[in-house]
Amino acid sequence: MACLLGFAGPPPEGMSRWAVEARRRLEDAEEDVRVARPLEGAGHYACFHYQQAAEKAVLYAGGVEAR
């Protein structure tokens, strides 16, 4: 299960595995926004990446609130 959560061992000291996963989701969302910006003139390609970013940000927020 650890590899599904984005790390291959115990989480860094002072961080729960949920905090590590939440951070990873937020970093993924930020990357999706970076990819989408140059695609804004290309129609649905940018929309897809923005939608992915929004989903990951919601998952991040849910993980932070749950823990």
C-alpha positions as semicolon CSV with decimal commas, in nm:
position;residue;x (nm);y (nm);z (nm)
1;M;0,000;0,000;0,000
2;A;0,288;0,239;0,064
3;C;0,378;0,264;-0,305
4;L;0,018;0,361;-0,383
5;L;0,049;0,650;-0,140
6;G;0,350;0,796;-0,317
7;F;0,636;0,690;-0,090
8;A;0,833;0,371;-0,050
9;G;0,900;0,375;0,321
10;P;0,795;0,550;0,633
11;P;0,691;0,913;0,589
12;P;0,937;1,188;0,683
13;E;0,961;1,251;1,055
14;G;0,678;1,463;1,184
15;M;0,450;1,394;0,885
16;S;0,172;1,141;0,865
17;R;0,138;0,933;0,553
18;W;-0,184;1,126;0,483
19;A;0,003;1,457;0,494
20;V;0,259;1,318;0,250
21;E;-0,019;1,206;0,015
22;A;-0,197;1,542;0,044
23;R;0,126;1,725;-0,042
24;R;0,179;1,500;-0,344
25;R;-0,175;1,567;-0,468
26;L;-0,127;1,941;-0,436
27;E;0,205;1,924;-0,623
28;D;0,033;1,722;-0,898
29;A;-0,245;1,983;-0,919
30;E;0,010;2,263;-0,950
31;E;0,184;2,073;-1,231
32;D;-0,147;2,032;-1,416
33;V;-0,201;2,410;-1,399
34;R;0,153;2,471;-1,532
35;V;0,078;2,238;-1,825
36;A;-0,263;2,394;-1,894
37;R;-0,156;2,758;-1,913
38;P;0,027;2,736;-2,247
39;L;-0,259;2,526;-2,389
40;E;-0,533;2,783;-2,322
41;G;-0,559;2,869;-2,692
42;A;-0,593;2,502;-2,786
43;G;-0,947;2,456;-2,652
44;H;-1,034;2,138;-2,470
45;Y;-0,672;2,039;-2,399
46;A;-0,635;2,315;-2,140
47;C;-0,979;2,238;-1,995
48;F;-0,876;1,878;-1,932
49;H;-0,566;1,980;-1,736
50;Y;-0,755;2,245;-1,537
51;Q;-1,022;1,987;-1,451
52;Q;-0,754;1,743;-1,336
53;A;-0,596;2,015;-1,123
54;A;-0,931;2,096;-0,963
55;E;-0,996;1,731;-0,874
56;K;-0,652;1,692;-0,717
57;A;-0,692;2,015;-0,521
58;V;-1,023;1,889;-0,382
59;L;-0,858;1,560;-0,286
60;Y;-0,581;1,760;-0,118
61;A;-0,830;1,968;0,079
62;G;-1,023;1,658;0,180
63;G;-0,704;1,490;0,301
64;V;-0,600;1,791;0,505
65;E;-0,942;1,829;0,668
66;A;-0,974;1,456;0,739
67;R;-0,644;1,445;0,926
